[in-house]
Amino acid sequence: MTQYELVIVGSGPTSRSVAMQARKLKRRVSVVESSARVEGISVHSGIIPSNELTAVKN
């Protein structure tokens, strides 16, 4: 059985960002997504999450 240090549920922009940061820290990461579309609903519906705008602003 594969063991992970971090399991992320959902593959939206925030989840993707957290997963990438964890990998930079050499953590074993698994992202679990129930949808056939990766990256979450907001990416495919045209919604821009406010946390993504904050990251761009800074």
Gaussian input, Z-matrix of N, CA and C with variables (Angstrom, degrees):
# hf/3-21g

backbone

0 1
 N
 C     1     B1
 C     2     B2     1     A1
 N     3     B3     2     A2     1     D1
 C     4     B4     3     A3     2     D2
 C     5     B5     4     A4     3     D3
 N     6     B6     5     A5     4     D4
 C     7     B7     6     A6     5     D5
 C     8     B8     7     A7     6     D6
 N     9     B9     8     A8     7     D7
 C    10    B10     9     A9     8     D8
 C    11    B11    10    A10     9     D9
 N    12    B12    11    A11    10    D10
 C    13    B13    12    A12    11    D11
 C    14    B14    13    A13    12    D12
 N    15    B15    14    A14    13    D13
 C    16    B16    15    A15    14    D14
 C    17    B17    16    A16    15    D15
 N    18    B18    17    A17    16    D16
 C    19    B19    18    A18    17    D17
 C    20    B20    19    A19    18    D18
 N    21    B21    20    A20    19    D19
 C    22    B22    21    A21    20    D20
 C    23    B23    22    A22    21    D21
 N    24    B24    23    A23    22    D22
 C    25    B25    24    A24    23    D23
 C    26    B26    25    A25    24    D24
 N    27    B27    26    A26    25    D25
 C    28    B28    27    A27    26    D26
 C    29    B29    28    A28    27    D27
 N    30    B30    29    A29    28    D28
 C    31    B31    30    A30    29    D29
 C    32    B32    31    A31    30    D30
 N    33    B33    32    A32    31    D31
 C    34    B34    33    A33    32    D32
 C    35    B35    34    A34    33    D33
 N    36    B36    35    A35    34    D34
 C    37    B37    36    A36    35    D35
 C    38    B38    37    A37    36    D36
 N    39    B39    38    A38    37    D37
 C    40    B40    39    A39    38    D38
 C    41    B41    40    A40    39    D39
 N    42    B42    41    A41    40    D40
 C    43    B43    42    A42    41    D41
 C    44    B44    43    A43    42    D42
 N    45    B45    44    A44    43    D43
 C    46    B46    45    A45    44    D44
 C    47    B47    46    A46    45    D45
 N    48    B48    47    A47    46    D46
 C    49    B49    48    A48    47    D47
 C    50    B50    49    A49    48    D48
 N    51    B51    50    A50    49    D49
 C    52    B52    51    A51    50    D50
 C    53    B53    52    A52    51    D51
 N    54    B54    53    A53    52    D52
 C    55    B55    54    A54    53    D53
 C    56    B56    55    A55    54    D54
 N    57    B57    56    A56    55    D55
 C    58    B58    57    A57    56    D56
 C    59    B59    58    A58    57    D57
 N    60    B60    59    A59    58    D58
 C    61    B61    60    A60    59    D59
 C    62    B62    61    A61    60    D60
 N    63    B63    62    A62    61    D61
 C    64    B64    63    A63    62    D62
 C    65    B65    64    A64    63    D63
 N    66    B66    65    A65    64    D64
 C    67    B67    66    A66    65    D65
 C    68    B68    67    A67    66    D66
 N    69    B69    68    A68    67    D67
 C    70    B70    69    A69    68    D68
 C    71    B71    70    A70    69    D69
 N    72    B72    71    A71    70    D70
 C    73    B73    72    A72    71    D71
 C    74    B74    73    A73    72    D72
 N    75    B75    74    A74    73    D73
 C    76    B76    75    A75    74    D74
 C    77    B77    76    A76    75    D75
 N    78    B78    77    A77    76    D76
 C    79    B79    78    A78    77    D77
 C    80    B80    79    A79    78    D78
 N    81    B81    80    A80    79    D79
 C    82    B82    81    A81    80    D80
 C    83    B83    82    A82    81    D81
 N    84    B84    83    A83    82    D82
 C    85    B85    84    A84    83    D83
 C    86    B86    85    A85    84    D84
 N    87    B87    86    A86    85    D85
 C    88    B88    87    A87    86    D86
 C    89    B89    88    A88    87    D87
 N    90    B90    89    A89    88    D88
 C    91    B91    90    A90    89    D89
 C    92    B92    91    A91    90    D90
 N    93    B93    92    A92    91    D91
 C    94    B94    93    A93    92    D92
 C    95    B95    94    A94    93    D93
 N    96    B96    95    A95    94    D94
 C    97    B97    96    A96    95    D95
 C    98    B98    97    A97    96    D96
 N    99    B99    98    A98    97    D97
 C   100   B100    99    A99    98    D98
 C   101   B101   100   A100    99    D99
 N   102   B102   101   A101   100   D100
 C   103   B103   102   A102   101   D101
 C   104   B104   103   A103   102   D102
 N   105   B105   104   A104   103   D103
 C   106   B106   105   A105   104   D104
 C   107   B107   106   A106   105   D105
 N   108   B108   107   A107   106   D106
 C   109   B109   108   A108   107   D107
 C   110   B110   109   A109   108   D108
 N   111   B111   110   A110   109   D109
 C   112   B112   111   A111   110   D110
 C   113   B113   112   A112   111   D111
 N   114   B114   113   A113   112   D112
 C   115   B115   114   A114   113   D113
 C   116   B116   115   A115   114   D114
 N   117   B117   116   A116   115   D115
 C   118   B118   117   A117   116   D116
 C   119   B119   118   A118   117   D117
 N   120   B120   119   A119   118   D118
 C   121   B121   120   A120   119   D119
 C   122   B122   121   A121   120   D120
 N   123   B123   122   A122   121   D121
 C   124   B124   123   A123   122   D122
 C   125   B125   124   A124   123   D123
 N   126   B126   125   A125   124   D124
 C   127   B127   126   A126   125   D125
 C   128   B128   127   A127   126   D126
 N   129   B129   128   A128   127   D127
 C   130   B130   129   A129   128   D128
 C   131   B131   130   A130   129   D129
 N   132   B132   131   A131   130   D130
 C   133   B133   132   A132   131   D131
 C   134   B134   133   A133   132   D132
 N   135   B135   134   A134   133   D133
 C   136   B136   135   A135   134   D134
 C   137   B137   136   A136   135   D135
 N   138   B138   137   A137   136   D136
 C   139   B139   138   A138   137   D137
 C   140   B140   139   A139   138   D138
 N   141   B141   140   A140   139   D139
 C   142   B142   141   A141   140   D140
 C   143   B143   142   A142   141   D141
 N   144   B144   143   A143   142   D142
 C   145   B145   144   A144   143   D143
 C   146   B146   145   A145   144   D144
 N   147   B147   146   A146   145   D145
 C   148   B148   147   A147   146   D146
 C   149   B149   148   A148   147   D147
 N   150   B150   149   A149   148   D148
 C   151   B151   150   A150   149   D149
 C   152   B152   151   A151   150   D150
 N   153   B153   152   A152   151   D151
 C   154   B154   153   A153   152   D152
 C   155   B155   154   A154   153   D153
 N   156   B156   155   A155   154   D154
 C   157   B157   156   A156   155   D155
 C   158   B158   157   A157   156   D156
 N   159   B159   158   A158   157   D157
 C   160   B160   159   A159   158   D158
 C   161   B161   160   A160   159   D159
 N   162   B162   161   A161   160   D160
 C   163   B163   162   A162   161   D161
 C   164   B164   163   A163   162   D162
 N   165   B165   164   A164   163   D163
 C   166   B166   165   A165   164   D164
 C   167   B167   166   A166   165   D165
 N   168   B168   167   A167   166   D166
 C   169   B169   168   A168   167   D167
 C   170   B170   169   A169   168   D168
 N   171   B171   170   A170   169   D169
 C   172   B172   171   A171   170   D170
 C   173   B173   172   A172   171   D171

   B1=1.4430
   B2=1.5345
   B3=1.3155
   B4=1.4617
   B5=1.5172
   B6=1.3177
   B7=1.4651
   B8=1.5244
   B9=1.3360
   B10=1.4591
   B11=1.5219
   B12=1.3174
   B13=1.4590
   B14=1.5201
   B15=1.3268
   B16=1.4619
   B17=1.5184
   B18=1.3274
   B19=1.4613
   B20=1.5196
   B21=1.3312
   B22=1.4597
   B23=1.5200
   B24=1.3225
   B25=1.4637
   B26=1.5205
   B27=1.3304
   B28=1.4596
   B29=1.5184
   B30=1.3252
   B31=1.4690
   B32=1.5242
   B33=1.3197
   B34=1.4600
   B35=1.5202
   B36=1.3178
   B37=1.4620
   B38=1.5301
   B39=1.3189
   B40=1.4629
   B41=1.5245
   B42=1.3165
   B43=1.4690
   B44=1.5177
   B45=1.3147
   B46=1.4626
   B47=1.5290
   B48=1.3134
   B49=1.4614
   B50=1.5308
   B51=1.3299
   B52=1.4702
   B53=1.5292
   B54=1.3137
   B55=1.4658
   B56=1.5265
   B57=1.3179
   B58=1.4649
   B59=1.5250
   B60=1.3241
   B61=1.4643
   B62=1.5306
   B63=1.3196
   B64=1.4643
   B65=1.5297
   B66=1.3202
   B67=1.4683
   B68=1.5240
   B69=1.3303
   B70=1.4703
   B71=1.5233
   B72=1.3374
   B73=1.4650
   B74=1.5316
   B75=1.3415
   B76=1.4745
   B77=1.5249
   B78=1.3273
   B79=1.4635
   B80=1.5257
   B81=1.3273
   B82=1.4758
   B83=1.5184
   B84=1.3379
   B85=1.4649
   B86=1.5230
   B87=1.3321
   B88=1.4614
   B89=1.5246
   B90=1.3359
   B91=1.4634
   B92=1.5247
   B93=1.3342
   B94=1.4636
   B95=1.5203
   B96=1.3350
   B97=1.4658
   B98=1.5207
   B99=1.3306
   B100=1.4668
   B101=1.5237
   B102=1.3020
   B103=1.4603
   B104=1.5272
   B105=1.3168
   B106=1.4602
   B107=1.5253
   B108=1.3348
   B109=1.4651
   B110=1.5226
   B111=1.2992
   B112=1.4603
   B113=1.5207
   B114=1.3096
   B115=1.4604
   B116=1.5119
   B117=1.2995
   B118=1.4563
   B119=1.5140
   B120=1.3119
   B121=1.4614
   B122=1.5195
   B123=1.3307
   B124=1.4645
   B125=1.5226
   B126=1.3202
   B127=1.4592
   B128=1.5180
   B129=1.3252
   B130=1.4555
   B131=1.5258
   B132=1.3342
   B133=1.4648
   B134=1.5230
   B135=1.3307
   B136=1.4543
   B137=1.5160
   B138=1.3237
   B139=1.4635
   B140=1.5259
   B141=1.3291
   B142=1.4579
   B143=1.5208
   B144=1.3293
   B145=1.4667
   B146=1.5266
   B147=1.3170
   B148=1.4625
   B149=1.5203
   B150=1.3322
   B151=1.4689
   B152=1.5220
   B153=1.3163
   B154=1.4588
   B155=1.5235
   B156=1.3245
   B157=1.4619
   B158=1.5201
   B159=1.3117
   B160=1.4625
   B161=1.5202
   B162=1.3209
   B163=1.4619
   B164=1.5242
   B165=1.3266
   B166=1.4620
   B167=1.5213
   B168=1.3287
   B169=1.4638
   B170=1.5173
   B171=1.3267
   B172=1.4663
   B173=1.5002
   A1=108.30
   A2=116.33
   A3=121.39
   A4=109.90
   A5=116.23
   A6=120.97
   A7=109.10
   A8=115.15
   A9=121.91
   A10=109.42
   A11=115.59
   A12=120.73
   A13=110.91
   A14=116.03
   A15=121.38
   A16=109.26
   A17=116.87
   A18=122.32
   A19=106.82
   A20=116.26
   A21=122.35
   A22=108.10
   A23=116.11
   A24=121.45
   A25=107.66
   A26=115.86
   A27=121.71
   A28=110.10
   A29=116.37
   A30=119.87
   A31=112.17
   A32=116.30
   A33=120.45
   A34=111.89
   A35=116.74
   A36=121.11
   A37=113.66
   A38=117.45
   A39=119.99
   A40=110.41
   A41=116.87
   A42=120.75
   A43=111.04
   A44=115.81
   A45=120.46
   A46=110.56
   A47=116.53
   A48=121.46
   A49=111.35
   A50=116.12
   A51=120.75
   A52=110.14
   A53=117.04
   A54=120.68
   A55=111.07
   A56=117.11
   A57=120.08
   A58=111.53
   A59=117.30
   A60=120.26
   A61=110.93
   A62=116.53
   A63=120.19
   A64=110.78
   A65=117.28
   A66=120.54
   A67=111.28
   A68=116.96
   A69=120.07
   A70=111.13
   A71=115.52
   A72=121.41
   A73=111.81
   A74=115.83
   A75=122.80
   A76=113.21
   A77=117.83
   A78=122.27
   A79=109.49
   A80=115.38
   A81=120.99
   A82=107.33
   A83=116.24
   A84=122.01
   A85=110.40
   A86=114.93
   A87=121.76
   A88=108.02
   A89=116.02
   A90=121.28
   A91=107.28
   A92=116.24
   A93=122.32
   A94=108.23
   A95=116.69
   A96=121.87
   A97=108.65
   A98=117.17
   A99=120.77
   A100=112.25
   A101=117.33
   A102=121.97
   A103=110.70
   A104=115.95
   A105=120.42
   A106=110.90
   A107=116.49
   A108=121.56
   A109=110.02
   A110=115.29
   A111=120.65
   A112=108.52
   A113=117.83
   A114=127.81
   A115=113.23
   A116=119.15
   A117=120.81
   A118=114.73
   A119=114.48
   A120=122.35
   A121=111.78
   A122=117.69
   A123=120.30
   A124=112.55
   A125=117.70
   A126=120.50
   A127=110.89
   A128=117.14
   A129=121.23
   A130=113.32
   A131=117.53
   A132=119.63
   A133=112.49
   A134=116.99
   A135=120.29
   A136=114.52
   A137=117.73
   A138=121.59
   A139=108.42
   A140=116.74
   A141=121.07
   A142=107.41
   A143=117.95
   A144=119.99
   A145=111.33
   A146=117.22
   A147=121.19
   A148=112.37
   A149=118.02
   A150=119.04
   A151=111.42
   A152=117.65
   A153=121.01
   A154=110.24
   A155=117.49
   A156=120.86
   A157=110.57
   A158=117.25
   A159=121.17
   A160=110.28
   A161=117.32
   A162=121.05
   A163=110.76
   A164=117.38
   A165=121.52
   A166=110.16
   A167=116.80
   A168=121.96
   A169=111.40
   A170=116.36
   A171=120.65
   A172=109.61
   D1=133.19
   D2=176.85
   D3=-77.19
   D4=135.89
   D5=177.91
   D6=-110.86
   D7=141.64
   D8=179.72
   D9=-122.53
   D10=151.99
   D11=175.28
   D12=-88.45
   D13=-21.56
   D14=-179.07
   D15=-145.36
   D16=127.12
   D17=174.14
   D18=-116.65
   D19=123.44
   D20=-177.96
   D21=-109.06
   D22=127.39
   D23=179.33
   D24=-97.85
   D25=118.81
   D26=-177.55
   D27=100.34
   D28=150.68
   D29=-175.95
   D30=-125.41
   D31=32.65
   D32=177.91
   D33=-71.45
   D34=-179.24
   D35=-177.18
   D36=-56.57
   D37=-41.88
   D38=-179.73
   D39=-67.89
   D40=-43.36
   D41=178.30
   D42=-60.46
   D43=-43.33
   D44=179.46
   D45=-61.79
   D46=-43.08
   D47=179.42
   D48=-62.50
   D49=-44.76
   D50=178.76
   D51=-62.89
   D52=-43.24
   D53=-179.98
   D54=-61.90
   D55=-42.76
   D56=179.85
   D57=-65.83
   D58=-40.65
   D59=178.13
   D60=-65.06
   D61=-40.94
   D62=178.76
   D63=-63.51
   D64=-40.39
   D65=178.22
   D66=-64.66
   D67=-37.07
   D68=176.58
   D69=-61.42
   D70=-28.53
   D71=177.64
   D72=-89.84
   D73=12.65
   D74=176.99
   D75=65.38
   D76=31.75
   D77=177.98
   D78=-90.92
   D79=148.54
   D80=175.39
   D81=-85.25
   D82=117.90
   D83=-171.35
   D84=-122.84
   D85=140.78
   D86=171.46
   D87=-127.22
   D88=133.44
   D89=176.16
   D90=-110.59
   D91=124.83
   D92=-178.27
   D93=-108.10
   D94=125.60
   D95=-178.44
   D96=-132.91
   D97=129.61
   D98=-179.24
   D99=-85.66
   D100=-20.74
   D101=-177.30
   D102=-85.91
   D103=155.50
   D104=174.58
   D105=-72.29
   D106=-19.62
   D107=179.68
   D108=-96.52
   D109=124.83
   D110=177.10
   D111=-85.91
   D112=149.32
   D113=176.86
   D114=96.47
   D115=7.59
   D116=172.22
   D117=84.10
   D118=170.29
   D119=-176.71
   D120=-70.25
   D121=-39.42
   D122=-173.62
   D123=-61.09
   D124=-34.45
   D125=-179.75
   D126=-65.70
   D127=-37.10
   D128=-175.31
   D129=-92.11
   D130=-10.08
   D131=-179.29
   D132=-105.28
   D133=-3.71
   D134=178.70
   D135=90.26
   D136=2.66
   D137=178.74
   D138=-82.06
   D139=136.62
   D140=174.95
   D141=-109.35
   D142=111.92
   D143=-179.09
   D144=-60.93
   D145=143.33
   D146=-177.13
   D147=-63.03
   D148=-30.89
   D149=179.00
   D150=-66.99
   D151=-30.16
   D152=176.06
   D153=-69.46
   D154=-38.51
   D155=177.46
   D156=-65.95
   D157=-39.17
   D158=178.22
   D159=-62.29
   D160=-41.62
   D161=179.53
   D162=-63.10
   D163=-39.62
   D164=178.90
   D165=-67.59
   D166=-40.84
   D167=-179.09
   D168=-61.56
   D169=-41.44
   D170=-177.60
   D171=-76.60

